[in-house]
Amino acid sequence: MGRRIAIIGAGSWGSALAIVAARAGHEVTIVYAVDDPARPEYELQESQFERLRIFTINRRRGGRFKQLRRLLFLLNLHHSYLNRRIERIVDEILARAHPDVVHVHHLWALSITLLTRLKACGLPVIVTLHDCWFICWNGTKMREQTVPCESIPHCGARCLTYLLERHLNLRPAFYDTRRYAWWRRAINRVMGSGLGLLSWYLARHVEIRRQRVLAELSRADHILAPSRFLKQFYLGFGVDPDRIRHSDYGTEVLSAPPGAARRHIDARPIGVE
């Protein structure tokens, strides 16, 4: 008899895993956020694909009052990873799906507190790490566009460039042309000196976020790292070594040519036999 599996924040690998699990006879529900300006904020839509039950939650970053949204982001930074309304929506989805196990991939535009909520419901929770998001606000350890950040965990206000680029949606020309070079130098001077109210504000919130997100990650029963580097990176920030293990992604070629070798996704790491 198949199990009921909920996959939250499915990217390309999570979606492929969901298809494989569904074809193996399991009842799979996928939950993730979308950005659709034509849909109301927080609208929940349900659809079906093959044997998958799909729920999408709309989190708009554009549309009407776009500039106001961006300003409010800087004034309310914790809202990017804590969202009580998302918790209530996911509670509603779980009440419909009744999963036996939950596999979390991405929590972009959702809420990190979903891990605590899932455990409070008595559900086994597995998290697959796809990047550095639980440590780094950017998720990629990059500043600006192509500059690696080597200052974690003391990056602090250096995240300003990332916040401006991603959430205020400044044009790439801001970084790439001489016209705006003096703005970049001014920002870097303020951030590098550690002086000023904005610098202190951002540095404080970067550290608050890291502590809160890591505390929530510790709620997971098992944490899967698809690379040894990622496992060691999270161990360096205090993740319980008994909870995290290295597990290669695995892939499946869904439309392989005749005679081609096929490497199947191994579903056993999430408790599916």
Disulfide bonds with the S-S distance in Angstrom:
none
